[in-house]
Amino acid sequence: MTGSTTAETAAAAPSSPRTRWWGLVAISLGVALIIVDSTIVNVAIPSIIEDLGITSSDAQWVQETYTLVFAALLLVAGRTGDRLGRRRVFLAGTTVFVLASLAAATAASGPALIAARLLQGVGGAMILPTSLSLINANFRGADRARAFAVWGSTIGGTAALGPLLGGWLTSHLSWRWAFGINLPLGALVAAGVFLLVEESRDPRAERGVDLLGAALSVIGFTGIVFALIEGRTYGWWHLQRPFSVLGAQLDGDPSPVPVALAVGLLALAAFAAVELRRNHRGRTALLDLRLFTIPSFRNGNVVAGVVSLGEFGILFSLPLWFQNVLGYTAFEAGLALLPLAVGSFTASGLSAVLAPRIGTVNLVMAGITCEIIGVAGIGLVLSPDGSGWQVGPFLLVYGIGVGWATAQITGVALTDVPVARSGQGAGIQSTTRQVGSALGIALLGTVLFTALGADLSRALQDHGTPPARAEALTARVRTSAGTAIQPLLHEPATRQAGELARESFTTATSLAAYTAAGALTLGLGAAVRLKRKLALQA
């Protein structure tokens, strides 16, 4: 299947190659902004709680609102870009994101900050899928593969840079600069994309709007992502802590998690039925099911989802280990993760040379293999008396894998998607990645804290701590996500419990790393099947 009609290709491609590559820089910087914003806030939360006087529940929503809205709107934003113009939607998203960042930087209360984070999620959802579709529309052949490599390494590298940047800004300036830095950078992105990237859209997409499909998809993805992210916090069935939002509070069973999951699954089932009917009748549909008849797109999305599950889950557990077990500051934890970013950006440059020589899917497989080696190696070398230097080489190998696998699988999935439908294809792939990442965080978070609780309770009782006291100390460490460990170490009466907690947290983090390696192994198997199917197609 070819990428587009001749007219569409001519309309989309800039006249100057230099202009096209500088436009890619602007697009990649926009992607960097929204990816960094998903991790930069984590290290600033303690300062935000102290400055605004918000509750732990409010702090949770400051972190998660962005992710929820971001994931829920990706599919709608991608299709909107096809209809109204990808550059136009990208620029609108950048404007929303910058204004929301200004609101977050000047927020005087928890609710105001949460509302600003919600708007940031709206802007981010408009940027990510349209960035992919703009690359798909403006690059061809080998240049497209190189452009996707830059896009993919931007995601992998900046995800690791977020804690470093957030830690430095919070420590040396203020948590407000974690949001304020988006203003000048966002203006630079908007100017660059406006001047250097030409518009493209689907000329056949003006026949109607699938409002019902859009509503059902947003409800469905919101419910599912909420359940995956918050299951550990609020309980998968029984409510483990009070749930409050917009002034309403839930104190009894069941937890909101199974309710949200059920609503999300039902909404997505209804969404699938609506889209099947609209596709069958030839009406405008949010989800063009013809895309799934393209083998590279269908199988590439399977690989992307499974790999995302293993890739970004480790970024949840490892910063906690650096800070709570080794006692690193937020900035030092960010520095310890820097090899990941170095590896990812280095791999981006190498992929431009390697992909034409060994093949794109082979490079994806090599990248996933590096990720497996890196993550499994991290699990092997973790020690409560270790250091970031021991983990660094494996983070570097892992980062190289991210730079190859994440970038190249994007190119594989979208290479045969018609340019006219590239926004929709990009929205589907971005949604697949987000749901995979949310599932990975949920899975590894559950493994981490379940193993921590079981190991620490047993260790405390083995050292003579009464069962009731052991359970109380275990709950203190587990519910604080490990932040109680350092205070325990500094009190003579609880120093032994703190040392045991360090050992148990290390054991649990290693187990989470091995779980991530297992998920990535499944992704490698999916990539092998993708290679076979593409070979049969050829």
TIKOL-418815 format. One record per residue (C-alpha): residue number from 0; residue in one letter; x, y, z. Coordinates in pm, 1 decimal, m for minus. Example, Ala and Ser with C-alpha at 12.3 -4.5 7.8 and 13.67 -1.06 7.14 Angstrom:
residues 2
0; a; 1230.0; m450.0; 780.0 $
1; s; 1367.0; m106.0; 714.0 $
//
This chain:
residues 538
0; m; 0.0; 0.0; 0.0 $
1; t; 145.6; 340.4; m91.3 $
2; g; 174.9; 636.2; 138.4 $
3; s; m43.5; 895.6; m38.1 $
4; t; m160.9; 1038.2; m363.1 $
5; t; 76.3; 1250.2; m568.8 $
6; a; m120.4; 1566.2; m499.9 $
7; e; m112.4; 1508.4; m127.1 $
8; t; 260.5; 1437.7; m134.9 $
9; a; 336.0; 1755.7; m322.4 $
10; a; 122.1; 1959.8; m86.9 $
11; a; 290.5; 1822.2; 219.9 $
12; a; 659.3; 1820.7; 128.9 $
13; p; 858.6; 2140.6; 196.6 $
14; s; 1065.7; 2266.8; m96.0 $
15; s; 1396.5; 2276.3; 95.1 $
16; p; 1551.3; 1969.9; 266.2 $
17; r; 1723.2; 2201.6; 514.2 $
18; t; 1389.2; 2358.3; 603.3 $
19; r; 1239.1; 2013.0; 649.5 $
20; w; 1509.3; 1901.9; 896.3 $
21; w; 1498.4; 2225.3; 1094.4 $
22; g; 1122.8; 2179.2; 1109.4 $
23; l; 1184.7; 1834.8; 1259.7 $
24; v; 1394.0; 1999.5; 1532.2 $
25; a; 1100.0; 2223.9; 1618.7 $
26; i; 857.3; 1929.1; 1620.1 $
27; s; 1091.7; 1722.5; 1838.7 $
28; l; 1131.3; 2006.6; 2087.2 $
29; g; 752.0; 2021.7; 2114.3 $
30; v; 740.7; 1648.4; 2184.7 $
31; a; 1019.5; 1689.0; 2441.0 $
32; l; 811.4; 1947.2; 2628.1 $
33; i; 511.6; 1719.4; 2675.8 $
34; i; 717.5; 1409.2; 2761.9 $
35; v; 931.4; 1593.0; 3016.5 $
36; d; 614.9; 1733.3; 3173.0 $
37; s; 493.7; 1382.6; 3251.0 $
38; t; 800.4; 1315.6; 3471.6 $
39; i; 929.6; 1656.0; 3580.7 $
40; v; 651.7; 1706.4; 3836.5 $
41; n; 726.9; 1385.6; 4028.9 $
42; v; 1035.3; 1529.2; 4198.2 $
43; a; 866.0; 1865.9; 4263.8 $
44; i; 565.3; 1721.8; 4451.5 $
45; p; 712.3; 1757.1; 4805.1 $
46; s; 779.0; 2128.1; 4746.3 $
47; i; 432.8; 2176.8; 4595.4 $
48; i; 268.0; 2012.5; 4898.0 $
49; e; 462.1; 2237.8; 5136.7 $
50; d; 409.2; 2559.4; 4939.5 $
51; l; 38.7; 2521.6; 4856.5 $
52; g; m59.0; 2323.8; 5165.1 $
53; i; m240.2; 2058.5; 4959.3 $
54; t; m340.6; 1712.3; 5074.2 $
55; s; m178.5; 1389.4; 4956.5 $
56; s; m493.0; 1320.0; 4752.6 $
57; d; m458.2; 1656.0; 4576.6 $
58; a; m91.0; 1581.1; 4513.9 $
59; q; m189.3; 1252.7; 4349.9 $
60; w; m425.6; 1435.5; 4116.6 $
61; v; m156.6; 1692.7; 4030.9 $
62; q; 54.3; 1401.8; 3905.5 $
63; e; m212.1; 1190.5; 3736.7 $
64; t; m459.7; 1439.3; 3583.5 $
65; y; m214.6; 1519.8; 3306.7 $
66; t; m163.2; 1153.7; 3216.2 $
67; l; m534.6; 1070.1; 3225.8 $
68; v; m645.5; 1353.7; 2997.4 $
69; f; m344.2; 1309.9; 2772.4 $
70; a; m415.7; 941.3; 2708.1 $
71; a; m790.5; 988.7; 2670.0 $
72; l; m771.1; 1250.6; 2393.7 $
73; l; m494.6; 1112.7; 2170.6 $
74; l; m725.4; 935.9; 1926.0 $
75; v; m960.4; 1232.8; 1895.5 $
76; a; m669.8; 1475.7; 1850.2 $
77; g; m511.0; 1265.8; 1576.2 $
78; r; m833.3; 1251.2; 1376.7 $
79; t; m896.0; 1622.4; 1430.2 $
80; g; m552.7; 1693.8; 1282.7 $
81; d; m645.3; 1496.5; 970.6 $
82; r; m960.2; 1704.9; 929.0 $
83; l; m850.0; 2055.1; 1026.4 $
84; g; m478.6; 2042.3; 945.4 $
85; r; m199.7; 1876.0; 1138.8 $
86; r; 17.0; 2184.1; 1175.6 $
87; r; m284.3; 2389.1; 1284.1 $
88; v; m375.4; 2139.6; 1557.6 $
89; f; m9.9; 2108.3; 1663.8 $
90; l; 17.5; 2486.8; 1700.9 $
91; a; m316.9; 2505.3; 1882.2 $
92; g; m197.0; 2233.8; 2118.9 $
93; t; 129.5; 2419.6; 2179.9 $
94; t; m66.2; 2736.4; 2261.0 $
95; v; m293.9; 2551.1; 2503.7 $
96; f; 5.4; 2381.4; 2664.2 $
97; v; 196.9; 2707.6; 2712.1 $
98; l; m104.1; 2893.4; 2857.0 $
99; a; m176.0; 2600.8; 3088.5 $
100; s; 189.1; 2599.3; 3197.4 $
101; l; 158.8; 2968.8; 3283.9 $
102; a; m152.3; 2891.1; 3489.1 $
103; a; 32.0; 2607.1; 3666.4 $
104; a; 336.2; 2823.6; 3739.2 $
105; t; 118.5; 3091.8; 3901.0 $
106; a; m134.5; 2861.1; 4070.8 $
107; a; m224.1; 2973.2; 4421.7 $
108; s; m410.1; 2658.5; 4529.6 $
109; g; m429.1; 2285.2; 4471.5 $
110; p; m751.4; 2295.8; 4264.4 $
111; a; m604.9; 2568.6; 4042.4 $
112; l; m293.4; 2361.0; 3980.5 $
113; i; m499.0; 2048.8; 3905.4 $
114; a; m711.7; 2243.3; 3654.5 $
115; a; m395.2; 2373.4; 3487.8 $
116; r; m256.4; 2020.9; 3464.7 $
117; l; m580.3; 1909.0; 3300.3 $
118; l; m538.8; 2176.6; 3032.7 $
119; q; m175.1; 2075.4; 2987.8 $
120; g; m300.0; 1723.9; 2913.0 $
121; v; m534.4; 1863.4; 2646.6 $
122; g; m247.0; 2050.1; 2483.0 $
123; g; m13.7; 1751.0; 2504.4 $
124; a; m272.8; 1524.0; 2342.3 $
125; m; m296.7; 1766.6; 2050.0 $
126; i; 80.4; 1775.6; 2004.3 $
127; l; 187.8; 1409.8; 2017.1 $
128; p; m17.0; 1243.7; 1737.5 $
129; t; 8.4; 1545.7; 1507.9 $
130; s; 387.0; 1544.9; 1550.7 $
131; l; 392.8; 1191.0; 1413.6 $
132; s; 155.7; 1265.9; 1127.9 $
133; l; 353.5; 1576.5; 1030.7 $
134; i; 668.1; 1364.2; 1007.7 $
135; n; 480.6; 1101.6; 807.1 $
136; a; 354.5; 1370.1; 567.2 $
137; n; 678.0; 1566.6; 527.0 $
138; f; 941.0; 1292.0; 493.0 $
139; r; 983.6; 1006.2; 247.9 $
140; g; 1186.7; 686.4; 225.5 $
141; a; 1511.4; 673.5; 423.1 $
142; d; 1460.1; 1028.5; 546.3 $
143; r; 1132.4; 924.7; 707.6 $
144; a; 1307.6; 643.7; 897.9 $
145; r; 1572.3; 889.2; 1021.6 $
146; a; 1305.0; 1139.8; 1123.8 $
147; f; 1114.4; 875.4; 1319.6 $
148; a; 1443.1; 776.8; 1487.4 $
149; v; 1488.5; 1134.9; 1606.5 $
150; w; 1125.8; 1141.1; 1727.7 $
151; g; 1164.4; 812.6; 1917.3 $
152; s; 1493.5; 903.1; 2082.0 $
153; t; 1338.0; 1231.5; 2191.1 $
154; i; 1072.8; 1039.6; 2383.4 $
155; g; 1318.1; 796.7; 2543.1 $
156; g; 1582.6; 1054.8; 2627.2 $
157; t; 1361.0; 1330.9; 2760.6 $
158; a; 1167.3; 1085.9; 2979.4 $
159; a; 1495.5; 1034.9; 3165.7 $
160; l; 1584.9; 1406.5; 3160.9 $
161; g; 1259.2; 1506.5; 3332.7 $
162; p; 1365.7; 1411.9; 3689.0 $
163; l; 1706.5; 1575.9; 3638.1 $
164; l; 1559.2; 1903.3; 3513.2 $
165; g; 1280.4; 1900.6; 3771.0 $
166; g; 1522.8; 1830.6; 4054.6 $
167; w; 1757.1; 2113.0; 3950.4 $
168; l; 1480.9; 2369.8; 3901.8 $
169; t; 1310.3; 2278.2; 4229.0 $
170; s; 1635.6; 2280.9; 4427.4 $
171; h; 1788.4; 2597.8; 4282.1 $
172; l; 1485.9; 2809.3; 4183.9 $
173; s; 1131.2; 2695.3; 4261.2 $
174; w; 888.1; 2419.1; 4168.2 $
175; r; 702.4; 2687.2; 3970.1 $
176; w; 987.8; 2692.4; 3719.1 $
177; a; 917.8; 2327.4; 3640.3 $
178; f; 615.9; 2472.8; 3458.6 $
179; g; 749.4; 2820.5; 3380.7 $
180; i; 1031.1; 2686.4; 3163.2 $
181; n; 765.6; 2576.8; 2913.1 $
182; l; 681.0; 2936.6; 2823.2 $
183; p; 998.7; 3038.7; 2634.7 $
184; l; 1050.8; 2688.5; 2496.4 $
185; g; 687.9; 2666.1; 2383.9 $
186; a; 716.0; 2999.9; 2205.1 $
187; l; 1027.5; 2873.3; 2026.1 $
188; v; 843.1; 2555.3; 1922.2 $
189; a; 544.7; 2748.6; 1789.8 $
190; a; 762.4; 2986.6; 1588.7 $
191; g; 970.1; 2703.6; 1444.8 $
192; v; 672.7; 2488.4; 1340.5 $
193; f; 485.5; 2787.1; 1195.0 $
194; l; 784.1; 2899.4; 986.0 $
195; l; 944.6; 2566.7; 891.1 $
196; v; 671.3; 2301.7; 871.1 $
197; e; 413.5; 2302.4; 592.2 $
198; e; 49.7; 2218.6; 648.3 $
199; s; m107.9; 1886.4; 552.3 $
200; r; m449.8; 1730.9; 602.3 $
201; d; m694.3; 1478.1; 460.1 $
202; p; m901.3; 1654.9; 189.6 $
203; r; m1170.8; 1387.2; 219.7 $
204; a; m1222.1; 1434.0; 595.4 $
205; e; m1477.4; 1714.6; 580.2 $
206; r; m1785.0; 1495.6; 538.8 $
207; g; m1896.7; 1489.3; 899.8 $
208; v; m1800.5; 1447.3; 1262.7 $
209; d; m1819.3; 1129.6; 1469.1 $
210; l; m1924.0; 1292.9; 1797.4 $
211; l; m2057.7; 973.2; 1954.8 $
212; g; m1739.9; 783.5; 1873.0 $
213; a; m1528.0; 1067.1; 2014.2 $
214; a; m1726.8; 1074.8; 2340.0 $
215; l; m1715.5; 697.9; 2384.9 $
216; s; m1342.2; 679.2; 2315.0 $
217; v; m1265.0; 952.9; 2568.7 $
218; i; m1481.3; 786.3; 2836.5 $
219; g; m1334.1; 445.6; 2759.5 $
220; f; m968.0; 542.0; 2767.8 $
221; t; m1016.6; 765.0; 3073.8 $
222; g; m1173.1; 479.3; 3268.8 $
223; i; m912.9; 221.5; 3170.3 $
224; v; m606.8; 442.9; 3223.1 $
225; f; m746.7; 565.7; 3557.2 $
226; a; m792.1; 206.5; 3672.3 $
227; l; m443.8; 101.7; 3562.3 $
228; i; m272.5; 395.9; 3728.1 $
229; e; m477.7; 420.5; 4048.3 $
230; g; m538.9; 50.5; 4124.6 $
231; r; m242.6; 33.9; 4360.8 $
232; t; m337.3; 360.6; 4531.0 $
233; y; m708.0; 312.1; 4593.5 $
234; g; m732.1; m68.0; 4579.4 $
235; w; m833.8; m301.6; 4299.7 $
236; w; m1160.2; m386.9; 4477.6 $
237; h; m1166.9; m277.1; 4843.2 $
238; l; m1107.9; 93.8; 4907.5 $
239; q; m764.6; 135.9; 5071.5 $
240; r; m776.2; 513.2; 5121.3 $
241; p; m1044.4; 784.2; 5091.2 $
242; f; m1113.0; 886.6; 4732.9 $
243; s; m1203.5; 1250.6; 4676.3 $
244; v; m1247.5; 1462.9; 4366.6 $
245; l; m1414.4; 1802.4; 4318.2 $
246; g; m1519.3; 1811.1; 4682.5 $
247; a; m1695.9; 1471.9; 4678.4 $
248; q; m1548.6; 1193.7; 4890.5 $
249; l; m1591.6; 816.1; 4885.3 $
250; d; m1511.0; 630.8; 5206.3 $
251; g; m1665.0; 284.7; 5159.2 $
252; d; m1638.1; m12.0; 4926.1 $
253; p; m1608.2; m70.9; 4644.6 $
254; s; m1302.3; 118.0; 4528.9 $
255; p; m1359.4; 351.9; 4230.9 $
256; v; m1104.1; 146.2; 4036.7 $
257; p; m1324.1; m152.2; 3933.4 $
258; v; m1610.0; 89.2; 3859.0 $
259; a; m1386.5; 299.4; 3633.0 $
260; l; m1248.9; m12.6; 3464.5 $
261; a; m1598.3; m150.3; 3398.2 $
262; v; m1721.5; 183.3; 3260.4 $
263; g; m1409.6; 212.3; 3044.0 $
264; l; m1442.6; m137.5; 2899.2 $
265; l; m1814.4; m94.6; 2830.3 $
266; a; m1753.0; 242.0; 2664.3 $
267; l; m1479.7; 95.8; 2442.5 $
268; a; m1705.8; m196.3; 2349.0 $
269; a; m1977.4; 50.8; 2251.9 $
270; f; m1715.2; 256.8; 2066.9 $
271; a; m1610.5; m49.4; 1864.6 $
272; a; m1973.5; m123.2; 1775.4 $
273; v; m2036.4; 237.1; 1668.2 $
274; e; m1720.5; 248.1; 1456.9 $
275; l; m1800.9; m85.6; 1289.8 $
276; r; m2144.7; 42.7; 1192.6 $
277; r; m2016.2; 377.6; 1067.1 $
278; n; m1736.9; 210.2; 865.7 $
279; h; m1985.4; m37.7; 715.7 $
280; r; m2219.6; 243.3; 610.3 $
281; g; m1939.0; 454.5; 466.0 $
282; r; m1992.0; 737.7; 714.0 $
283; t; m1717.7; 945.9; 872.5 $
284; a; m1566.6; 749.1; 1160.1 $
285; l; m1315.6; 839.9; 1429.2 $
286; l; m1151.8; 499.8; 1379.3 $
287; d; m1092.6; 397.9; 1019.2 $
288; l; m1087.7; 17.6; 1045.8 $
289; r; m920.1; m10.9; 706.6 $
290; l; m594.1; 82.6; 882.1 $
291; f; m594.2; m253.6; 1059.6 $
292; t; m589.7; m434.1; 725.8 $
293; i; m234.0; m301.3; 682.8 $
294; p; m7.0; m576.2; 828.2 $
295; s; 276.4; m341.5; 926.5 $
296; f; 35.9; m108.7; 1109.0 $
297; r; m158.5; m384.2; 1284.3 $
298; n; 142.8; m583.1; 1400.8 $
299; g; 356.5; m276.4; 1466.3 $
300; n; 97.6; m153.8; 1716.0 $
301; v; 104.7; m488.4; 1896.7 $
302; v; 483.4; m461.3; 1933.2 $
303; a; 465.8; m95.1; 2039.5 $
304; g; 208.3; m165.9; 2310.1 $
305; v; 393.0; m462.8; 2459.9 $
306; v; 731.8; m289.9; 2447.3 $
307; s; 591.4; 25.9; 2610.8 $
308; l; 464.7; m190.7; 2895.3 $
309; g; 819.5; m297.5; 2976.9 $
310; e; 1003.6; 20.1; 2878.8 $
311; f; 864.8; 296.5; 3094.4 $
312; g; 757.9; 97.4; 3398.5 $
313; i; 1121.1; 82.6; 3513.3 $
314; l; 1134.5; 463.9; 3514.2 $
315; f; 870.4; 449.5; 3787.9 $
316; s; 1058.6; 223.2; 4028.7 $
317; l; 1424.6; 315.5; 3977.2 $
318; p; 1404.8; 685.0; 4085.4 $
319; l; 1231.3; 569.3; 4405.8 $
320; w; 1520.2; 329.9; 4474.0 $
321; f; 1783.9; 599.6; 4416.7 $
322; q; 1617.7; 842.8; 4656.2 $
323; n; 1476.9; 613.0; 4924.7 $
324; v; 1746.0; 343.4; 4946.0 $
325; l; 2063.1; 528.3; 4847.6 $
326; g; 1945.5; 859.9; 4993.2 $
327; y; 2000.7; 1058.7; 4672.8 $
328; t; 1842.0; 1399.0; 4629.9 $
329; a; 1597.7; 1448.3; 4343.9 $
330; f; 1872.9; 1612.7; 4139.3 $
331; e; 2121.9; 1332.4; 4212.8 $
332; a; 1860.0; 1073.7; 4112.0 $
333; g; 1815.1; 1261.1; 3784.3 $
334; l; 2191.3; 1256.6; 3727.5 $
335; a; 2199.3; 882.4; 3792.0 $
336; l; 1941.7; 835.2; 3514.0 $
337; l; 2142.9; 1045.4; 3267.6 $
338; p; 2312.2; 743.7; 3099.5 $
339; l; 1968.4; 638.3; 2975.2 $
340; a; 1927.1; 969.3; 2792.5 $
341; v; 2282.7; 952.7; 2654.8 $
342; g; 2224.1; 602.5; 2522.8 $
343; s; 1891.9; 696.2; 2365.2 $
344; f; 2023.8; 1001.0; 2182.0 $
345; t; 2338.8; 815.7; 2071.5 $
346; a; 2128.7; 534.1; 1930.1 $
347; s; 1928.3; 785.4; 1730.0 $
348; g; 2238.7; 887.7; 1535.7 $
349; l; 2348.8; 528.5; 1485.1 $
350; s; 2006.8; 415.4; 1363.4 $
351; a; 2029.1; 633.9; 1055.9 $
352; v; 2331.6; 427.4; 948.7 $
353; l; 2220.6; 87.8; 1077.9 $
354; a; 1858.0; 74.0; 961.2 $
355; p; 1936.9; 76.7; 586.2 $
356; r; 2206.1; m188.6; 636.4 $
357; i; 2035.5; m442.9; 862.2 $
358; g; 1669.1; m356.6; 814.7 $
359; t; 1426.6; m163.6; 1031.9 $
360; v; 1262.0; m462.3; 1201.3 $
361; n; 1602.9; m616.6; 1273.7 $
362; l; 1703.2; m289.6; 1439.5 $
363; v; 1383.8; m299.7; 1647.0 $
364; m; 1473.1; m652.4; 1758.5 $
365; a; 1828.8; m545.0; 1842.5 $
366; g; 1689.8; m253.0; 2042.9 $
367; i; 1451.4; m471.5; 2243.5 $
368; t; 1738.2; m715.2; 2309.4 $
369; c; 1948.3; m427.7; 2446.8 $
370; e; 1656.5; m321.3; 2665.2 $
371; i; 1623.4; m673.5; 2805.1 $
372; i; 1997.6; m691.2; 2880.5 $
373; g; 1992.3; m346.4; 3039.4 $
374; v; 1686.4; m400.8; 3259.7 $
375; a; 1787.4; m752.4; 3367.3 $
376; g; 2137.8; m624.0; 3442.0 $
377; i; 1992.6; m348.8; 3660.5 $
378; g; 1805.6; m614.6; 3857.4 $
379; l; 2126.3; m814.4; 3904.0 $
380; v; 2351.8; m532.1; 4028.9 $
381; l; 2109.3; m352.0; 4261.3 $
382; s; 2237.2; m353.7; 4617.3 $
383; p; 2135.6; m149.7; 4925.0 $
384; d; 2501.7; m47.6; 4956.5 $
385; g; 2548.0; 11.9; 4583.8 $
386; s; 2564.9; 332.6; 4381.9 $
387; g; 2447.7; 490.3; 4061.9 $
388; w; 2782.7; 401.9; 3902.8 $
389; q; 2697.9; 31.5; 3918.4 $
390; v; 2362.9; 86.1; 3747.7 $
391; g; 2492.3; 338.5; 3493.2 $
392; p; 2638.7; 97.3; 3232.0 $
393; f; 2314.5; m101.3; 3219.7 $
394; l; 2110.8; 218.9; 3192.5 $
395; l; 2331.1; 315.2; 2896.6 $
396; v; 2262.5; m18.6; 2723.4 $
397; y; 1893.1; 15.0; 2805.4 $
398; g; 1890.6; 369.1; 2660.5 $
399; i; 2049.3; 246.3; 2337.6 $
400; g; 1772.8; m9.3; 2314.0 $
401; v; 1506.1; 255.3; 2367.3 $
402; g; 1663.4; 472.0; 2097.9 $
403; w; 1648.4; 187.3; 1848.2 $
404; a; 1327.2; 6.0; 1939.1 $
405; t; 1098.7; 298.7; 2023.5 $
406; a; 1196.8; 502.5; 1721.8 $
407; q; 1204.4; 231.7; 1459.8 $
408; i; 879.5; 59.0; 1556.2 $
409; t; 706.0; 390.9; 1496.4 $
410; g; 842.3; 395.7; 1144.2 $
411; v; 737.7; 35.2; 1086.2 $
412; a; 382.2; 94.3; 1208.3 $
413; l; 324.7; 408.3; 1000.8 $
414; t; 530.9; 339.3; 689.1 $
415; d; 237.1; 203.7; 485.8 $
416; v; m32.0; 431.9; 632.7 $
417; p; m167.4; 674.5; 369.0 $
418; v; m63.2; 1032.4; 442.0 $
419; a; m430.2; 1137.3; 430.8 $
420; r; m497.0; 915.4; 734.6 $
421; s; m164.2; 958.3; 912.0 $
422; g; m313.1; 1166.5; 1195.4 $
423; q; m556.7; 890.7; 1278.1 $
424; g; m283.9; 627.3; 1250.1 $
425; a; m55.0; 832.9; 1473.7 $
426; g; m335.4; 878.4; 1726.7 $
427; i; m393.6; 502.9; 1741.4 $
428; q; m25.5; 430.5; 1787.1 $
429; s; 18.0; 701.6; 2051.4 $
430; t; m283.7; 566.4; 2239.4 $
431; t; m141.3; 214.0; 2221.1 $
432; r; 183.1; 340.1; 2370.0 $
433; q; 10.2; 534.9; 2648.3 $
434; v; m211.7; 245.6; 2751.5 $
435; g; 91.5; 14.2; 2739.6 $
436; s; 291.3; 255.5; 2955.5 $
437; a; 5.5; 290.1; 3205.4 $
438; l; m26.7; m88.0; 3223.3 $
439; g; 348.8; m116.2; 3275.4 $
440; i; 345.3; 133.9; 3562.1 $
441; a; 46.7; m44.0; 3716.6 $
442; l; 207.0; m388.1; 3677.7 $
443; l; 553.9; m293.6; 3801.7 $
444; g; 409.2; m77.5; 4079.6 $
445; t; 201.8; m372.0; 4200.2 $
446; v; 502.2; m605.9; 4182.4 $
447; l; 724.8; m352.8; 4359.6 $
448; f; 499.3; m276.8; 4655.1 $
449; t; 355.9; m626.2; 4695.9 $
450; a; 705.1; m775.4; 4708.8 $
451; l; 823.1; m495.6; 4938.0 $
452; g; 540.3; m556.9; 5185.1 $
453; a; 581.5; m935.0; 5193.2 $
454; d; 962.8; m929.1; 5220.6 $
455; l; 981.8; m652.2; 5481.7 $
456; s; 711.0; m800.4; 5705.7 $
457; r; 888.4; m1135.9; 5703.0 $
458; a; 1230.6; m982.0; 5765.0 $
459; l; 1108.7; m773.2; 6060.2 $
460; q; 945.2; m1072.2; 6227.7 $
461; d; 1254.6; m1285.7; 6165.4 $
462; h; 1451.4; m1022.3; 6360.7 $
463; g; 1216.1; m1039.2; 6655.9 $
464; t; 972.2; m758.3; 6581.4 $
465; p; 621.1; m839.9; 6713.3 $
466; p; 377.8; m912.6; 6427.7 $
467; a; 156.0; m609.6; 6494.1 $
468; r; 457.5; m377.0; 6506.9 $
469; a; 605.3; m538.4; 6194.4 $
470; e; 281.3; m483.4; 6001.9 $
471; a; 264.0; m120.0; 6115.5 $
472; l; 622.2; m49.9; 6003.7 $
473; t; 565.6; m233.0; 5675.1 $
474; a; 250.8; m30.5; 5604.8 $
475; r; 440.5; 289.9; 5683.9 $
476; v; 711.3; 209.7; 5429.1 $
477; r; 478.3; 72.1; 5163.4 $
478; t; 214.2; 347.8; 5173.2 $
479; s; 483.1; 618.4; 5163.4 $
480; a; 630.9; 456.0; 4848.5 $
481; g; 954.4; 416.1; 5043.7 $
482; t; 999.0; 776.6; 5156.7 $
483; a; 972.0; 661.6; 5521.5 $
484; i; 1297.7; 464.9; 5491.8 $
485; q; 1541.1; 753.0; 5542.5 $
486; p; 1357.0; 887.5; 5853.8 $
487; l; 1361.9; 534.7; 5999.1 $
488; l; 1737.8; 518.5; 5945.7 $
489; h; 1794.5; 845.6; 6131.6 $
490; e; 1614.5; 733.0; 6450.9 $
491; p; 1817.4; 499.3; 6677.2 $
492; a; 1505.6; 307.7; 6781.2 $
493; t; 1408.0; 228.5; 6421.6 $
494; r; 1750.9; 209.9; 6254.4 $
495; q; 1738.9; m168.4; 6218.6 $
496; a; 1392.3; m148.2; 6064.8 $
497; g; 1526.7; 112.5; 5821.2 $
498; e; 1814.8; m113.9; 5717.4 $
499; l; 1578.1; m404.8; 5664.4 $
500; a; 1350.9; m176.2; 5462.2 $
501; r; 1645.2; m76.9; 5239.9 $
502; e; 1717.4; m444.3; 5172.6 $
503; s; 1352.1; m526.9; 5105.5 $
504; f; 1306.1; m227.1; 4875.7 $
505; t; 1613.9; m334.2; 4680.3 $
506; t; 1483.9; m690.1; 4649.6 $
507; a; 1144.8; m560.8; 4532.0 $
508; t; 1302.7; m322.0; 4279.7 $
509; s; 1510.2; m608.0; 4137.2 $
510; l; 1195.0; m816.7; 4102.0 $
511; a; 1023.5; m526.3; 3923.2 $
512; a; 1322.3; m504.1; 3686.7 $
513; y; 1301.1; m876.2; 3608.8 $
514; t; 927.5; m836.2; 3545.3 $
515; a; 1000.2; m554.0; 3300.7 $
516; a; 1257.9; m775.7; 3129.0 $
517; g; 992.4; m1046.2; 3098.0 $
518; a; 747.4; m804.1; 2937.4 $
519; l; 1017.1; m688.5; 2696.2 $
520; t; 1087.6; m1052.0; 2609.5 $
521; l; 723.3; m1082.4; 2504.9 $
522; g; 776.5; m770.1; 2295.1 $
523; l; 1078.8; m932.9; 2130.8 $
524; g; 865.1; m1233.8; 2045.2 $
525; a; 602.8; m1004.5; 1892.3 $
526; a; 875.3; m832.8; 1686.5 $
527; v; 997.6; m1170.5; 1558.3 $
528; r; 642.1; m1254.0; 1446.3 $
529; l; 616.0; m910.6; 1283.0 $
530; k; 932.8; m980.5; 1084.1 $
531; r; 796.9; m1315.4; 966.2 $
532; k; 463.0; m1167.3; 858.3 $
533; l; 629.2; m881.9; 670.1 $
534; a; 859.5; m1133.7; 500.7 $
535; l; 556.6; m1338.4; 390.7 $
536; q; 386.7; m1021.9; 266.2 $
537; a; 693.0; m934.1; 59.5 $
//
